[in-house]
Amino acid sequence: MTLPDDFIKYTRQLMGDRMWQTLEAGLAGEPPVSVRLNPFKCNPDVADIACGDGMVPWCANGRYLKRRPNFTFDPLMHAGVYYVQDASSMFLERVLRRYVADKPVRVLDLCAAPGGKSTLARSVLPEGSLLFCNEPVHGRAMVLAENVQKLGHEDVVVTNSYPADYGKSGLVFDVVIADVPCSGEGMFRKDEGAREEWSLNGVEKCRRLQRSIVQDVWNCLRPGGLLIYSTCTFNVGENEENVRYVADELGADVLPVDTDVSWGITGSLLEGFDAPVYRFLPGLTRGEGLFMAVLRKHGEDCGVSEKKGGKKADKTRAGAKKHAVTLKDNGWIDGFEDYNVRLCDGFYRAVHRWWSDIYDVADKRLRVIHAGITVGEVRGKDVVPAQSLLLSRAFRKEAFPCVELEHTEAVAFLRREAVPLPGSVPRGPVVMTYRGCPIGFQKNIGNRANNLYPAEWKIKSTYVPADDCDIIVRGKDDDCLVR
Ligand SMILES: C[S@@+](CC[C@H](N)C(=O)[O-])C[C@H]1O[C@@H](n2cnc3c(N)ncnc32)[C@H](O)[C@@H]1O
């Protein structure tokens, strides 16, 4: 691997010869492979991981794998049973468990695509919390929305806005996660593009952009609230210098997180700045390069914590009246009486009553691309059930006929091929399951079935896998999948 000369020069000087040599050897090695189990869809305590290679020590649901399987052909990944994520990034769980464990909070993940930290955050936030995930680049925001829907938690909003839009929105958060765009030195091992694009000039541009991103949302963070700042780069300009800037200029304290020396996490590399910051270096830590720091904004703690009582249901607002009977009596969602329904671009969204006011504000001032559960699409008098509904943990699959697929059929289904249904299946929407887990709908129209899997999510590869040898999560004695 060829590293940029200026990078070598700068980083060797910053770290000293010994640490640099360890990093250099780490960057030349194989990247570790890891996944994070989704507790809303499987029971991590009884999950048996094929080719597993131990737990990620700082994340309860993180598991290392011995090799990189072909994840694409595992239907359970598409169903959201696990998420493929670098182990270092899972350190966010450690931070959230330390500082956000006991009461519900409102959280903004500002630079969120493709959704690794958002989905992790949602799976450890106390119930009754509300998570906003944002991504300004539209194509990436759509991938974020896909991954959030696969996670299956209903108290999430996905937006495609800029930090400055949030700054003007009037919305306030207890926690802001800023996993800012960076020069990507921590990705050099995996990503040739990151090595080719890197320059000292680029580092400086990133440093400035990162400051402006934090400045733009600073008034969205309540006094006493937490900023979790992270990058996947090594230089101090984008890391310690920015943390010091936020602490000194915007007003915040840098907070510690418990770690274990065996994890190989290191601290500040900026002379004269010894606040607790967390550096993950390939070669020292089992994961990719990462920097993380936690800051508490100065000022009195005047929490905006959820979950408040919520208004009386107003399901029939915004056009939902027309389909009120279908939406109410079909039994598609558990606890439907706790939701309000909003019509948006021909789709019904169900949002929990306790945050439907916040949703309405967000919908006016930001570009909301997903919220709560997308129940279905309006087609004339009918509401066609949506993939988001099927992926939600609140989905009642008993409301539909279900057909269990074998591995080869499930892969064909995820390629958006029509999979023949048994003759006994009634007409209308039918849930396709794989190992009992819903993966998508087909519409039975009698002589054939129409595949309703979202076109943009389909498996594009035409390779046909021999069997299911790359299935990652299996049950142990009992099946571990949550039904
Ligand atoms: C490091 S990635 C985020 C990774 C994500 N947090 C995860 O864990 O999956 C940074 C993201 O910031 C987005 N971004 C780029 N410019 C931005 C800006 N001005 N404000 C906010 N986000 C931006 C990028 O498109 C990218 O998706």
The ligand as an SDF file (V2000), in Angstrom:
LIG
                    3D

 27 29  0  0  0  0  0  0  0  0999 V2000
  -18.1960    9.9870    8.4140 C   0  0  0  0  0  0  0  0  0  0  0  0
  -19.5990   10.0590    7.4070 S   0  0  0  0  0  0  0  0  0  0  0  0
  -20.8660    9.5820    8.5220 C   0  0  0  0  0  0  0  0  0  0  0  0
  -20.9180    8.1270    8.8460 C   0  0  0  0  0  0  0  0  0  0  0  0
  -22.1240    7.7690    9.7110 C   0  0  0  0  0  0  0  0  0  0  0  0
  -22.1660    8.5730   10.9190 N   0  0  0  0  0  0  0  0  0  0  0  0
  -22.1580    6.3090   10.1000 C   0  0  0  0  0  0  0  0  0  0  0  0
  -21.7540    5.9730   11.2150 O   0  0  0  0  0  0  0  0  0  0  0  0
  -22.6210    5.4900    9.2750 O   0  0  0  0  0  0  0  0  0  0  0  0
  -19.8860   11.7740    7.2620 C   0  0  0  0  0  0  0  0  0  0  0  0
  -21.1680   12.1400    6.5510 C   0  0  0  0  0  0  0  0  0  0  0  0
  -21.2910   13.5680    6.5620 O   0  0  0  0  0  0  0  0  0  0  0  0
  -21.9270   13.9570    5.3720 C   0  0  0  0  0  0  0  0  0  0  0  0
  -21.6840   15.3960    5.1090 N   0  0  0  0  0  0  0  0  0  0  0  0
  -20.9790   15.9580    4.0930 C   0  0  0  0  0  0  0  0  0  0  0  0
  -21.0280   17.3000    4.1830 N   0  0  0  0  0  0  0  0  0  0  0  0
  -21.7560   17.6080    5.2770 C   0  0  0  0  0  0  0  0  0  0  0  0
  -22.1840   18.8230    5.8920 C   0  0  0  0  0  0  0  0  0  0  0  0
  -21.8520   20.0050    5.4000 N   0  0  0  0  0  0  0  0  0  0  0  0
  -22.9450   18.7470    6.9860 N   0  0  0  0  0  0  0  0  0  0  0  0
  -23.3060   17.5600    7.5060 C   0  0  0  0  0  0  0  0  0  0  0  0
  -22.9320   16.3670    6.9590 N   0  0  0  0  0  0  0  0  0  0  0  0
  -22.1740   16.3930    5.8710 C   0  0  0  0  0  0  0  0  0  0  0  0
  -21.3190   13.0380    4.3320 C   0  0  0  0  0  0  0  0  0  0  0  0
  -22.1030   12.9870    3.1800 O   0  0  0  0  0  0  0  0  0  0  0  0
  -21.2120   11.7350    5.0960 C   0  0  0  0  0  0  0  0  0  0  0  0
  -22.3450   10.9370    4.8590 O   0  0  0  0  0  0  0  0  0  0  0  0
  1  2  1  0
  2  3  1  0
  2 10  1  0
  3  4  1  0
  4  5  1  0
  5  6  1  0
  5  7  1  0
  7  8  2  0
  7  9  1  0
 10 11  1  0
 11 12  1  0
 11 26  1  0
 12 13  1  0
 13 14  1  0
 13 24  1  0
 14 15  1  0
 14 23  1  0
 15 16  2  0
 16 17  1  0
 17 18  1  0
 17 23  2  0
 18 19  1  0
 18 20  2  0
 20 21  1  0
 21 22  2  0
 22 23  1  0
 24 25  1  0
 24 26  1  0
 26 27  1  0
M  CHG  2   2   1   9  -1
M  END
$$$$
